Amino acid sequence: MGKVKKTAREEGKQKHSTSQLFNFSQGSYLERTSRPIYAVVFLLPLIVFYELGTFRFNTDVLNQSQERVVAFVWLQNLLESLGYGGKLVWVAPPLAVVVILLALQVTSRKQWRLWFGDIPPMAIECVLLAVPLIVLTLFLNSSAGPQDNASRFDAAAMQTQSGSPGDDFSAAGNSMPAPAGQTGGNGADRPLLANIVTGIGAGIYEELVFRLILICLLMLLFQDILRLTNTNSIILSVLISASLFSAHHHIDFLSGQANAGDPFELTKFVFRTIAGIYFAALFAIRGFGITAGTHASYNIIAISITARFFQP
């Protein structure tokens, strides 16, 4: 009897090995679109758009300093610390997204079959899931004046740094309108499309670092090493990842210094923490593809609203 219980427990842990909280009905839309292979297909166009957009708004991209999403820069610095350099540093972050997702697909033993008709509904779902954060942003800023709104209506995680891989990066402004693809200056001086490019990059690479990588590592720590229950492991992983997600906008984790471009402000910190919890919960329920798509959708909507209503 004890052996049966142990086996059941092991099966339960295997069932939640990808840190997803729910297992939907086999073959349903929710089950299909939570598969890692769906995330690859769904996010690949956004990854390509971000890379091409970065090159478009940063000429001499391999030789001159530029602005990149902080999470993207972290991945580049990690590779350089391991002795890699050159073009590999530029292609490795997007390649890492694909490789990690494919590895998760293999280990999950889920079906590889794709229904391309699911892709448009996934895009619509991401937009709809971004609406609560937009409403929360407007609510938190409802008492602020037009100028305050313009500076505080930020893309929930969009942070960029200026520099080239391996250099000391100076944090660029994080408030909306956020910088995207231009070294120095503020977002208001740059094309809307450039801001959208950075917003998409933030949606993908910050979810990669703070959800796909960090939450999976925390789940490994709490569930497999510390032997906590799956529910407690998820709750702790969500709270810790959300706190770090919010804090990284105000602190440069690489140098340990405060980010002069985005000084600590309670409203921003609380909003980003709530956003981090929201994205983490979404990741636990719907998987990486929908979560990254929702994050990118929020950034795009926030940037567009700022450009339309809050810029002179």
C-alpha positions as CSV (number, residue, x, y, z in Angstrom):
1,M,0.0,0.0,0.0
2,G,2.9,2.4,0.9
3,K,4.5,1.6,-2.4
4,V,1.4,2.5,-4.3
5,K,1.2,5.8,-2.4
6,K,4.8,6.6,-3.2
7,T,4.3,5.8,-6.9
8,A,1.2,8.0,-7.0
9,R,3.2,10.8,-5.4
10,E,6.0,10.4,-7.9
11,E,3.5,10.4,-10.8
12,G,2.0,13.6,-9.4
13,K,5.4,15.3,-9.3
14,Q,6.1,14.2,-12.8
15,K,2.7,15.5,-13.9
16,H,3.7,19.0,-12.6
17,S,7.3,18.8,-13.8
18,T,6.9,21.8,-16.0
19,S,5.6,23.9,-13.0
20,Q,2.1,24.1,-14.5
21,L,-0.6,24.2,-11.9
22,F,-3.4,22.7,-14.0
23,N,-3.5,19.8,-16.5
24,F,-6.3,20.4,-18.9
25,S,-8.4,17.9,-20.7
26,Q,-6.2,16.0,-23.3
27,G,-6.6,17.5,-26.7
28,S,-8.5,20.6,-25.6
29,Y,-7.5,24.1,-26.8
30,L,-6.2,24.9,-23.3
31,E,-4.1,21.7,-23.2
32,R,-2.8,22.1,-26.7
33,T,-1.8,25.7,-26.4
34,S,0.0,25.2,-23.1
35,R,2.5,22.8,-24.8
36,P,6.1,24.1,-25.2
37,I,6.0,23.4,-29.0
38,Y,3.1,25.8,-29.3
39,A,5.1,28.4,-27.5
40,V,7.9,28.0,-30.0
41,V,5.7,28.4,-33.0
42,F,3.6,31.2,-31.5
43,L,6.6,33.3,-30.3
44,L,9.0,32.7,-33.2
45,P,7.6,35.5,-35.3
46,L,7.9,37.9,-32.3
47,I,11.5,36.9,-31.7
48,V,12.4,37.4,-35.4
49,F,10.5,40.8,-35.3
50,Y,12.5,41.9,-32.2
51,E,15.8,40.9,-33.7
52,L,15.2,42.5,-37.1
53,G,13.7,45.6,-35.4
54,T,16.7,45.9,-33.1
55,F,19.0,45.8,-36.2
56,R,16.7,48.3,-38.0
57,F,16.9,50.9,-35.2
58,N,20.5,50.2,-34.3
59,T,22.8,50.4,-37.3
60,D,26.3,48.9,-36.8
61,V,24.6,46.7,-34.2
62,L,27.6,44.5,-33.7
63,N,30.0,47.3,-33.3
64,Q,28.3,50.2,-31.5
65,S,26.5,50.6,-28.2
66,Q,22.8,50.2,-28.3
67,E,19.8,49.7,-26.1
68,R,18.6,46.2,-25.3
69,V,16.2,44.6,-22.9
70,V,18.0,44.0,-19.6
71,A,17.1,40.3,-19.5
72,F,18.6,40.0,-23.0
73,V,21.8,41.7,-21.8
74,W,22.0,39.4,-18.9
75,L,22.0,36.3,-21.1
76,Q,24.7,37.9,-23.3
77,N,26.9,38.7,-20.3
78,L,26.4,35.1,-19.0
79,L,27.7,33.8,-22.3
80,E,30.7,36.2,-22.2
81,S,31.5,35.1,-18.7
82,L,31.6,31.5,-20.0
83,G,34.1,32.5,-22.6
84,Y,31.8,32.9,-25.6
85,G,31.9,36.0,-27.8
86,G,31.3,37.5,-31.2
87,K,28.2,36.7,-33.1
88,L,27.3,33.8,-30.8
89,V,26.5,36.4,-28.1
90,W,23.9,38.0,-30.3
91,V,22.2,34.9,-31.6
92,A,22.3,32.8,-28.4
93,P,19.5,34.5,-26.4
94,P,16.8,33.9,-29.1
95,L,18.3,30.5,-29.7
96,A,18.1,29.8,-25.9
97,V,14.4,30.4,-26.0
98,V,13.8,27.9,-28.7
99,V,16.2,25.3,-27.3
100,I,14.7,25.5,-23.8
101,L,11.2,25.2,-25.0
102,L,12.1,22.2,-27.3
103,A,13.8,20.5,-24.4
104,L,10.7,21.0,-22.2
105,Q,8.6,19.6,-25.0
106,V,10.7,16.5,-25.1
107,T,10.7,16.0,-21.3
108,S,7.0,16.7,-21.1
109,R,6.3,13.8,-23.5
110,K,3.4,15.8,-24.8
111,Q,2.2,15.5,-28.4
112,W,4.1,17.4,-31.1
113,R,1.1,17.8,-33.3
114,L,0.2,21.4,-34.1
115,W,-3.1,22.9,-35.1
116,F,-2.2,26.2,-36.8
117,G,-5.8,27.3,-36.4
118,D,-5.0,27.7,-32.7
119,I,-2.5,30.5,-33.3
120,P,-5.0,33.4,-33.9
121,P,-7.1,32.5,-30.8
122,M,-3.8,32.5,-28.8
123,A,-3.1,36.0,-30.0
124,I,-6.6,37.1,-29.1
125,E,-6.3,35.4,-25.7
126,C,-3.0,37.3,-25.0
127,V,-4.6,40.7,-25.8
128,L,-7.6,39.9,-23.5
129,L,-5.3,38.7,-20.7
130,A,-3.4,42.0,-20.9
131,V,-6.5,44.1,-20.3
132,P,-6.6,43.5,-16.5
133,L,-3.1,45.0,-16.2
134,I,-4.1,48.0,-18.4
135,V,-7.1,48.6,-16.1
136,L,-4.9,48.3,-13.0
137,T,-2.4,50.7,-14.5
138,L,-5.1,53.3,-15.2
139,F,-6.6,52.8,-11.7
140,L,-3.3,53.3,-9.9
141,N,-2.6,56.4,-11.9
142,S,-6.2,57.8,-11.9
143,S,-5.3,60.5,-9.4
144,A,-2.1,61.6,-11.2
145,G,-1.9,64.5,-13.5
146,P,-1.2,64.2,-17.2
147,Q,2.6,64.7,-16.7
148,D,2.6,62.1,-13.9
149,N,0.6,59.7,-16.0
150,A,3.0,60.0,-18.9
151,S,6.0,59.1,-16.7
152,R,4.3,56.5,-14.6
153,F,2.2,54.6,-17.2
154,D,5.0,52.1,-17.9
155,A,5.2,48.8,-19.7
156,A,5.1,46.3,-16.8
157,A,8.6,45.1,-17.1
158,M,10.1,46.8,-19.9
159,Q,13.6,47.9,-19.0
160,T,16.5,48.6,-21.3
161,Q,20.2,49.2,-20.9
162,S,22.6,51.0,-23.2
163,G,25.9,49.5,-24.2
164,S,27.5,46.6,-26.0
165,P,28.0,43.1,-24.7
166,G,30.7,43.1,-22.1
167,D,30.7,46.8,-21.4
168,D,29.4,48.6,-18.3
169,F,25.8,49.3,-19.0
170,S,24.0,52.4,-18.0
171,A,20.4,51.9,-17.3
172,A,18.1,53.8,-19.6
173,G,14.7,55.2,-18.6
174,N,12.1,52.6,-17.8
175,S,9.0,54.8,-17.6
176,M,6.6,55.1,-20.4
177,P,7.3,56.1,-23.0
178,A,10.1,53.7,-22.7
179,P,13.3,53.8,-24.7
180,A,13.6,51.3,-27.5
181,G,16.4,51.0,-29.9
182,Q,18.2,54.3,-29.4
183,T,21.2,55.0,-27.2
184,G,20.4,58.0,-25.0
185,G,17.5,60.2,-25.2
186,N,14.0,59.3,-24.1
187,G,11.2,57.3,-25.7
188,A,9.2,60.4,-26.8
189,D,12.0,61.3,-29.2
190,R,12.0,57.9,-30.9
191,P,9.6,56.2,-33.4
192,L,6.6,54.4,-32.0
193,L,7.7,51.2,-33.8
194,A,11.1,51.3,-32.0
195,N,9.3,51.4,-28.6
196,I,7.1,48.5,-29.7
197,V,10.2,46.5,-30.7
198,T,11.7,46.8,-27.2
199,G,8.3,46.1,-25.7
200,I,8.1,42.8,-27.5
201,G,11.7,41.9,-26.5
202,A,10.8,42.6,-22.8
203,G,7.8,40.4,-23.1
204,I,9.8,37.5,-24.3
205,Y,13.1,37.7,-22.6
206,E,11.9,38.8,-19.1
207,E,9.5,36.0,-19.1
208,L,12.3,33.7,-20.1
209,V,14.4,34.8,-17.2
210,F,11.8,35.4,-14.5
211,R,9.3,32.8,-15.3
212,L,10.6,30.0,-17.5
213,I,14.1,29.8,-15.9
214,L,13.7,31.3,-12.4
215,I,10.4,29.6,-11.6
216,C,11.5,26.2,-12.9
217,L,14.7,26.5,-10.7
218,L,12.7,27.6,-7.7
219,M,10.3,24.7,-8.3
220,L,13.3,22.3,-8.4
221,L,14.6,23.8,-5.1
222,F,11.3,23.7,-3.2
223,Q,9.7,20.6,-4.6
224,D,12.5,18.3,-5.4
225,I,15.2,19.3,-2.9
226,L,13.3,20.7,0.0
227,R,10.4,18.3,-0.6
228,L,7.6,20.8,-0.2
229,T,4.2,20.1,-1.7
230,N,3.5,21.1,-5.3
231,T,1.0,23.9,-4.2
232,N,3.4,25.4,-1.6
233,S,6.3,25.2,-4.1
234,I,4.3,27.1,-6.7
235,I,3.1,29.8,-4.2
236,L,6.7,30.4,-3.0
237,S,8.1,30.4,-6.5
238,V,5.4,32.9,-7.7
239,L,6.0,35.3,-4.8
240,I,9.8,35.2,-5.0
241,S,9.9,35.5,-8.8
242,A,7.4,38.4,-8.7
243,S,9.5,40.3,-6.1
244,L,12.7,39.9,-8.0
245,F,10.9,40.8,-11.2
246,S,9.8,44.1,-9.7
247,A,13.1,44.8,-7.9
248,H,15.2,44.4,-11.0
249,H,13.7,47.6,-12.5
250,H,15.2,49.6,-9.6
251,I,18.4,47.7,-8.9
252,D,21.0,46.6,-11.4
253,F,21.5,43.0,-10.2
254,L,24.8,42.7,-12.1
255,S,26.5,45.6,-10.3
256,G,24.4,45.8,-7.2
257,Q,23.8,49.5,-7.8
258,A,20.5,51.4,-7.8
259,N,19.1,52.2,-11.2
260,A,19.4,56.0,-11.6
261,G,17.1,55.8,-14.6
262,D,14.2,54.4,-12.6
263,P,14.4,55.4,-8.9
264,F,12.3,53.5,-6.4
265,E,8.7,54.6,-6.3
266,L,6.2,52.6,-4.2
267,T,3.4,52.8,-6.8
268,K,5.7,51.4,-9.5
269,F,7.1,48.7,-7.3
270,V,3.6,47.6,-6.1
271,F,2.3,47.6,-9.7
272,R,5.2,45.6,-11.0
273,T,5.0,43.1,-8.1
274,I,1.3,42.6,-8.8
275,A,2.2,42.2,-12.5
276,G,4.9,39.7,-11.7
277,I,2.4,37.7,-9.6
278,Y,-0.1,37.9,-12.5
279,F,2.4,36.7,-15.1
280,A,3.8,34.0,-12.8
281,A,0.3,32.7,-12.1
282,L,-0.5,32.8,-15.8
283,F,2.7,30.9,-16.5
284,A,1.7,28.2,-14.0
285,I,-1.7,27.9,-15.6
286,R,-1.3,28.6,-19.3
287,G,2.4,28.0,-20.0
288,F,5.2,30.1,-21.4
289,G,3.8,31.0,-24.8
290,I,0.6,32.7,-23.6
291,T,2.5,34.4,-20.7
292,A,5.1,35.9,-22.9
293,G,2.5,36.9,-25.5
294,T,0.4,38.6,-22.8
295,H,3.4,40.5,-21.5
296,A,4.3,41.6,-25.0
297,S,0.7,42.6,-25.7
298,Y,0.5,44.6,-22.5
299,N,3.7,46.5,-23.5
300,I,2.4,47.2,-27.0
301,I,-1.0,48.4,-25.7
302,A,0.7,50.6,-23.0
303,I,3.1,52.1,-25.5
304,S,0.3,52.8,-27.9
305,I,-1.9,54.4,-25.3
306,T,1.0,56.6,-24.1
307,A,1.8,57.7,-27.6
308,R,-1.8,58.5,-28.3
309,F,-2.9,60.2,-25.1
310,F,0.1,61.2,-22.9
311,Q,2.6,62.5,-25.4
312,P,2.4,66.2,-26.5
